[in-house]
Amino acid sequence: MAPTPRLPLPRAVRPLTAVALSTALAASGGAAALADAAPRIHEIQGTTRLSPFDGREVAGVTGTVTAVNAFGSARGFWFQDPEGDGDPRTSEALFVFTGRTTPGVAPGDTVAVGGRVQEYSPGDGLQTVTQVADASWEVTGRAEVPAPVALEPGTVPAGYAPEGDDISGYDLEPGTFALDYWESREHMVVRVEDARTVGPTDDYNGLWVTTEPDRNASPRGGTVYSGYDDPNPGRLKVESLIPSSERPFPQVNTGDELAGPTQGPLYYTRFGGYVLKAAELGEHVDHGLERTAAEPAEDWELSAAAYNVENLSPEDDQAKFDRLGEGIAEGLAAPAIVSLEEVQDDSGPTDDGTVSAERTLEMLTGAVEAAGGPSYEWRLIDPEDKRDGGQPGGNIRNALLFDPERVSFTDRPGGDATTPVEVVGEGGDTHLSVSPGRIAPKDAAWENSRKPLVGEFSFEGRPVFVVTDHFASKGGDEALHGTAQPPERSSEVQRHAQAELVRGFVDDLQAADPDANVLVVGDLNDFWFSETLGTLTDGGALHNPMEDLPAEERYTYVYDGNSQALDHVLVSGAVADRARLDIVRLNSEFHDQVSDHDPQVVRFRPLSGDPKTDRKEHKRWYGGPGKGHGNGHGPGHGHGHGHDRPGRG
C-alpha cells in the first residue's frame, strides 16, 4: 500500500514499504541485512540497557505510533508493540529519530519501520537511548494507542540501582531497582494521575513530580534528599510535546498538582535523566505555597544571615535588586549581619578586568533601605581577576553587610586578595591579624574557587568572628542517574581540602579562646550529612543548627526534584544551645525566584567571656542552666523556629 504522509518529507526519510526496504538492504548488506528483517521491538530492546541489535540495520519492525516530537533538533516519533512478550525486563517501544524533520505520522498510525539501531548517549557517563536512525517507514493502518503504564505509589522500586562502574550491560532487575524499572519502560507510554510537583518549573519548561508522594515528603510538598542511600527514586521529570500555542507549559511551584492524567512516552535526557514526554498534560492546580519570614531578633540577640544572591551585578534588572532588598529587610527580618555569596564585580559577566563590586553593593544596600531595612555598610576584599571561579568575567566573591546600629565592624588594615588572615592574642584579647581577611588564599585548595572572607565584629562589646564561605561547586560529579553506580563525587575532594583549612582556622581561634563566638556560614555546596560538613563539625568545635530541625525541613535548594541542603550557618559549639535557626523559603521552591538558594538566619546571644554572666543570661533567656565556658554542645533549648510562618506584606 502506497504511504500517505501527512507532511511533505525529504528523500532521506520518505517512507518505503517493508519489502522495498528489505530489497535495498539486501543489495547493500547482503544476507546479514536480510537476517534482521522484521524483529519484534522487545527483541531489539533486549534485557539490558544496550540493544543486541546496536549498529545493525533492521526492516519491517511493526508497532503503533504513540506520540510525535515535532520540536527542536531531536524530532521523531515513538511507536510501541501492543502485544509484547510478557517479560518485564524488555521495553515494548522505540524512538524513531528524524533529526530536524517533523515526521508525517500521528498517534494511532500503525507502522513498519526500518533503519539502523543506535544506542545514543546524551553525554559521557550517562544512560543511552535505544533508537532507530536513518529511518524509513510505511504507515499500514490505524489502531488504538496502547494503554499507558500506570505509575502509582509502590510501582517504582525503593532500591535505586545496582552497583557497578558501568551498569550498561547488566541484566535488568525492574522489580528491584528504580533505574532498571525506568529502563525497562523506555519509550513506552506511562501515566501519572493527580501528580504532586516536587520542584518548580525551570527555565527550559521542565518540572518534577513524584510517584511516591509519602516518601521523604517535606511539609511544603517537596521530596527531601537526606542521604546518599536514598535519592528518592519516585521522582520523574515532565516535559511537554504539546505546542505552547495550544497549551502553555504550566508555571508550577513545589507542592502544586497536575490534576488528572499526565501521560506520554518515557524518554531519557542529559538534564534530569528519565523524563515523561507529555502528550497529555494534567491541569495545573496552584496549592498556594507561601513564602516565609524569619522571626525578628530580640534586642539582646545577634542575628546573622547567609544568602547566595546568584551572580548579582549591576547588569541585573532593578527588579532583582528590589526583591533581594525586600527579602533581606522583611524575609530575613533585617539581620545585624548578612553574609553574601556570588556578588559579581561592577561590570558583571563582561570580562574587562574590573574587580570592584562597589556599585553592586551600593545597589543592593539601597534596595534594602528602600524596602524599609537598615542602612547597611559592607566589607569585602576584591579578588584577583579571574582567580576565583564562577561565571567568566564576573569575579564572584563573598561580602559582609552589617547594620551599624546593631553591630560594629572591627577594622584591622592589611587584608588583601593574597594576604592570609591569622589569629593573634589569646583569651579576651583574641583577634584577627587583618579584618576583613582571607583564609590561606594562596593554598591550592582554593584554586579557581572563592576564598573565605573573615570579619571581626563587636556586639555589645562582645567579639564575634564570621567566616563566610562559598566552597567549590559540584561540577564534574557523575550524574545520579548515570551508568556508574553509585556515582563518583569527584568535586568533593576539593571541598574536603577547603573544609580542612576552615576548620584549622576555627581551631586556632578556639585554641586562643575556647569561648570565641564563631560563625562559619555560606554556600558550602555539600549536604548536612556529608564528609565536608563532618570535617567542620566533628568534635563539637562547630554545630550545625540545621540538624536540630526535623529531617523533612533540612533543605535550602531544589535540584532535579530533590530538596537538599547546600547552604549552612554553623555556630561555635560554646553557643550551640543558644542558636535559633530559620531557613527562609523565598526562592528554591518557586518558579519566580531571584536566586536558586534560600537564605538562612541564626539568632543567638554571644558569650561574654565571663562564665557567671553567661550562665545567668542563659537561664534568663533560654530557660536552662547554660554551659558557661567550653565548646561542647547539646540539644537546643526553646528554638521556636519560624520557618513556616507566612511572609509579611
Sequence and secondary structure as in RCSB ss.txt:
>XXXX:A:sequence
MAPTPRLPLPRAVRPLTAVALSTALAASGGAAALADAAPRIHEIQGTTRLSPFDGREVAGVTGTVTAVNAFGSAR
GFWFQDPEGDGDPRTSEALFVFTGRTTPGVAPGDTVAVGGRVQEYSPGDGLQTVTQVADASWEVTGRAEVPAPVA
LEPGTVPAGYAPEGDDISGYDLEPGTFALDYWESREHMVVRVEDARTVGPTDDYNGLWVTTEPDRNASPRGGTVY
SGYDDPNPGRLKVESLIPSSERPFPQVNTGDELAGPTQGPLYYTRFGGYVLKAAELGEHVDHGLERTAAEPAEDW
ELSAAAYNVENLSPEDDQAKFDRLGEGIAEGLAAPAIVSLEEVQDDSGPTDDGTVSAERTLEMLTGAVEAAGGPS
YEWRLIDPEDKRDGGQPGGNIRNALLFDPERVSFTDRPGGDATTPVEVVGEGGDTHLSVSPGRIAPKDAAWENSR
KPLVGEFSFEGRPVFVVTDHFASKGGDEALHGTAQPPERSSEVQRHAQAELVRGFVDDLQAADPDANVLVVGDLN
DFWFSETLGTLTDGGALHNPMEDLPAEERYTYVYDGNSQALDHVLVSGAVADRARLDIVRLNSEFHDQVSDHDPQ
VVRFRPLSGDPKTDRKEHKRWYGGPGKGHGNGHGPGHGHGHGHDRPGRG
>XXXX:A:secstr
     SS   GGG    HHHHHHHHHHHHHHHHHTTBS  HHHHH SSSS TTTT EEEEEEEEEEEEE STTSE
EEEEE SS  S TTS  EEEEEEETS  S  TTEEEEEEEEEEEE SSTTS  EEEEEEEEEEEEEE      EE
  TTTS SB    BS  TTS   TTTBHHHHHHHTTTSEEEEEEEEEEE   TTS EEEES TTTTB TTS BB 
  TT   TTEEEEEE S TTTS      TT EEEEEEEEEEEEETTTEEEEEESB  EEE      B      TT
 EEEEEEEEEEE TTS HHHHHHHHHIIIIIT   SEEEEEEE  TTTT  SS    HHHHHHHHHHHHHTT   
 EEE     TT S SSTTT  EEEEEE TTT EE  BS   SS B  EES GGG EESSBSEESSTTSGGGTTS 
  EEEEEEETTEEEEEEEEE    TT   TTSSSBS   TTHHHHHHHHHHHHHHHHHHHHH TT EEEEEEE S
S TTSHHHHHHHGGGSEE GGGGS GGG  SEEETTEEE  EEEEEEGGGGGG EEEE  SSTT SS SSSS  E
EEEE    S HHHHHHHHHHHHSS    S S     SS    TTSB   
